[in-house]
Amino acid sequence: MARSTKTITIGRNEYKLITLGATKGAELWLDLLHILAAPIESLAKADGADEAAIVRAITGAIRALDHVTANKFYAAFGPVSSVRVPAQTPGDNDRWPTLEGVVFDEHFAGNYVEMSEWLVQSVVFNFLGFFADGSLGSLVDKFRATSATMVSRPSSTT
């Protein structure tokens, strides 16, 4: 199966994203679940996905993201992401350097909102399948359904 590619625009920049390989994706998937576990649990316990509950979930996810994990995400998504650098002279082609090392550092210097949006878009592009319709609410619904099934299922002991 081939990796998927997607081109997105954030601000005035165009980015090309490629999905991660299974090994790196599986590692980040576990990190993502750890980040989202408490916020999803708080949403599931809320009587409804009102605005305050959603804000609490988002802030909970932000609190759960530490420097080590964030750097792991940047390091994983950088090599599978590139940014378009328009040709400077007629007849030349645009360049698409990968977002790693000096390119990452220089491109996002002082532009942390765009860097955050790029990271979110990379996570969504790679892991959206789990979220079904792409919303955190659908994830909460899955957990509620699973919890209800587990509670109603009689436990068996042998």
Steps between C-alpha positions, in 0.01 A plus 500: 500500500639839404524788742251781450601853408309820564574863419371764740528875534563665836532875497695588186689170488424180315599171661514146369431229759571128460364244745742339741618144466340244729791478747525873570121540476439231762744665739333840464153343516568383856633845594188659352272267696682595822454869421130462421399246767408743780331756271292227334406363840390846619289547186346157542401583857346835400124503450553648155775625280428863584755771430642497853553123492676524165725782624589291809583205273722710274682663792543156657666372181727804491601443864576134424739586214850531642818622327640151444183377330458819296859471377437135412200607287699779330786258426263238358287728283781727375664245268161412343400864455631759261435868441479663157767757427397685181754522219693826508582518131289423192555147372600364840276260688359546848700324768339279768751457786401270784420658836793370696819640645587853391200522264259426788680740733517787250156450347309503829721753682261747661204331333377268774131524415568368149733236645221388734249488215744295290540257790124470551446448126771232498339317793153521346626385159675197651248397765161628378380145427460435870284808544246384234337827398801697618353633821594442859129455567490186286790362702311567823195324354715196420629488857150541643371216281793279596455578869127427483569167330759406763270593787201311359701191408504246784850410607595138474739321727634151459 
